[in-house]
Amino acid sequence: MSGFTPGEDRWRSRLGTLRQVVRQELVTRQLAHHVPDAEPGDVLDLGCGQGTQVLALARRGHRVTGLDASPALLGDLRAALETEPAEVRERVRLVEGDVQEAARLLEPSRFGVVLCHGVLMYFADPGPVLDAVAGVTAPGGLVSLLVRNGDALALRPGLKGDWAAAAGAFDGTAYRNRIGVDARADRLADLTASLAERGLSRIAWYGVRVFTDTAADDAPVPEPERLDALLACEERAGRTDPYRGVAALLHVIARRTGERELR
């Protein structure tokens, strides 16, 4: 994930802050609606990073493969795994490599659930990544994508009073993100069409970080009672119109229903 590399250290330094905890907890809750514990299966996390979702799913009984190009982030995940019970560690396999090479590095059409969270934004052309996602998803399998919301790209700079950035965001998809990296957003309709071209049919979508996106980068996690109330509001907003449409991130769930369309 070469586009992410310049901001990797800054990303790692902010793990555990409010914005990151909200993001990961909401995605975990939203994903749980579609990936039941009663049916443990083979899960692939493309661009797994420090492995928040890898660990969450392995703890729930799923067999999880995590693929990432960053030795440092995989090292963080291995260290976290060492603190887990043996049965959790045994369910996790880690692979170092580029997400675009997933079909070569792993078994094609093998995984019943494929995650690709916070990855597409670092590729100017998301096509090869989406090809990889489709290529490793089993027929009938589920795909979970977390992307920057291109339909609300002007909201963050507008709320901060950066009018030049807000004006440019209305019609574009490029932006400078919070870890100082130039990135790209996805509009829901365009992403849905791109998935359909690859035999992936969108079945659900959620917003992530409706209320907390403009929190300071180092904002701490509040005490449990206040955090629970915050997450309850964020979770409800993330599944409710019109709030979910202005979230900073979109969590899109799709199912592999057929072969990719001819272009």
Secondary structure as GFF3:
##gff-version 3
##sequence-region A 1 263
A	DSSP	three_ten_helix	5	7	.	.	.	ID=ss1
A	DSSP	alpha_helix	8	13	.	.	.	ID=ss2
A	DSSP	alpha_helix	18	32	.	.	.	ID=ss3
A	DSSP	beta_strand	42	46	.	.	.	ID=ss4
A	DSSP	alpha_helix	52	59	.	.	.	ID=ss5
A	DSSP	beta_strand	63	68	.	.	.	ID=ss6
A	DSSP	alpha_helix	71	81	.	.	.	ID=ss7
A	DSSP	alpha_helix	86	89	.	.	.	ID=ss8
A	DSSP	beta_strand	92	96	.	.	.	ID=ss9
A	DSSP	three_ten_helix	99	101	.	.	.	ID=ss10
A	DSSP	alpha_helix	102	105	.	.	.	ID=ss11
A	DSSP	beta_strand	111	117	.	.	.	ID=ss12
A	DSSP	three_ten_helix	120	122	.	.	.	ID=ss13
A	DSSP	alpha_helix	127	136	.	.	.	ID=ss14
A	DSSP	beta_strand	137	148	.	.	.	ID=ss15
A	DSSP	three_ten_helix	150	152	.	.	.	ID=ss16
A	DSSP	alpha_helix	155	159	.	.	.	ID=ss17
A	DSSP	alpha_helix	163	169	.	.	.	ID=ss18
A	DSSP	beta_strand	174	176	.	.	.	ID=ss19
A	DSSP	beta_strand	182	184	.	.	.	ID=ss20
A	DSSP	alpha_helix	188	197	.	.	.	ID=ss21
A	DSSP	beta_strand	200	208	.	.	.	ID=ss22
A	DSSP	alpha_helix	224	238	.	.	.	ID=ss23
A	DSSP	three_ten_helix	243	246	.	.	.	ID=ss24
A	DSSP	beta_strand	249	256	.	.	.	ID=ss25
###
